[in-house]
């Protein structure tokens, strides 16, 4: 009996110790390896940050850390060249063990040392370092009465996947540049490296194209917007619009670059293009067909036609887009393109006969291949939703698998790169709790636990060589039911953090209970950052109050 009691006591102490350690080292996403140390480092009143690198980017990252320390602590950090024996040192590693995004972080009572091979690694090392500090380090203003300490530890860290992203749809609702930057800041904090900017939709075109001014004069504005759920068929009867100027885009792209985030633009084609056809109907079924920018959510029969005029238009648009976005990938959509009008079109049927295409799916493949050839000629690559597999995959295309993972598996078997983004785990516009308690959204149910359970690896379905084509994972935020920036944050967080850990942390190291414990600490940081996450403290000046008339009935 005594042995049983002793065993129970030992188990309880072990559990309590583990919980305490999790709270002490509440880093999200969880590092690859973390060894707890003894004691802690106390930030001096005049912190010294030493930079042992000739790369100006590393010094810039050190300055980013210094600026945040200064804001929250009121201290006056000093950046020096070389080692900081009693401060924080940035040390450039030699060799190729850590990779472009990897780092080590060693905290002792005497010194903090971040080691990395590339600037990205130092940047991610800084993200982990500030998460080891008291949550008040995220305050935009000085906080008094805080013991600015960092628990001793040794961290060796690098990502599981090279692609870790989030898509934000600004076609249904337009979000201002300051919010786009905040969205990017949050991605960077959680070590995500890709922002997929969904810029065009049936309901609104959101990017300035100099050659086609009607895209902003006409295509960016709809007459009204759906109120409540789609099935209600109710409208607010208020014009709605907005777009990003090319200067806005350059600003956002540069802002993201400084946070090691690649911005991938999406220009939808051949479907989801009613807004284009409202301004340029000659690109659709009939040149004299009058269309409004759509004010209904969903899929529309009016699509772009594969005429030479259409390809000229798209090539001109993409030329301007590629001039603004240096990303290797250009997203061309390719999803949910009804073939009704193509089936009824004598032109389309004649083109299919001329090109030897057996059906309209192959006609869409022809459409995508034309765009692929053009984009490839500019030294870029297309990426599209998994419908681009239908009718034959374009030679250089990367597939974003959203209708489950089968499309991704099929593409990988054809030796095409894949980003896993299935609705069942990655669509954050789904309900995250009982719909009766939540603001209206598109439907479905995707709680935090299920998001976290996603394993993008499909090694049991692929050979080792094919598995290398799984680039990573992406969370998608579609905006039909997200009219405000607060509603975007509410629907995205904390589930987006769960996807961030999926993309960074080795599968064997992930545990939902451990994640939730770290998340509870992390929420205090989100409070300082004024993120309106699900479960955030009630604050009339901060948390979005959902109108009663939009609540699910």
Secondary structure, 3 states (H helix, E strand, C coil): CHHHHHHHHHHHHHHHHHHHHHHHCCCCCCCCEEEEEEEEEECCCCCEEEEECCCHHHHHHHHHHHHHHHHHHCCCCEEEECCCCCCEEEEECCCCCCCCCCEEEEECCCCEEEEECCHHHHHHHHHHHHHHCCHHHHCCCCCCCCCCEEEEEEEEECCCCCEEEEEEECCCCCCCHHHHHHHHHHHHHCCCCEEEEECEECCEECECCCCCCHHHHCCCEECCCEECCHHHCEECCCCEECCECHHHHHHHHHHHHCCCCEEEEEEEECCCCHHHHHHCHHHCCCCCCCCCCCCCCCCCCCCCCCCHHHHHHHHHHHHHHHHHCCCCEEEEECCCCCCHHHHHCHHHHHHHHHHCCCCHHHHHHHHHHHHHHHHHHCCCEEEEEHHHHCCCCCCCCEEEECCCCHHHHHHHHCCCCEEECCHHHHECCCECCCHHHCECCCCCECCHHHHHHCCCCCCCCCCHHHHCCEEEEEEEECCCCCCCHHHHHHHHCCHHHHHHHHHHCCHHHCCHHHHHHHHHHHHHHHHHCCCCCCCCCCCCCCCCCCCHHHECC
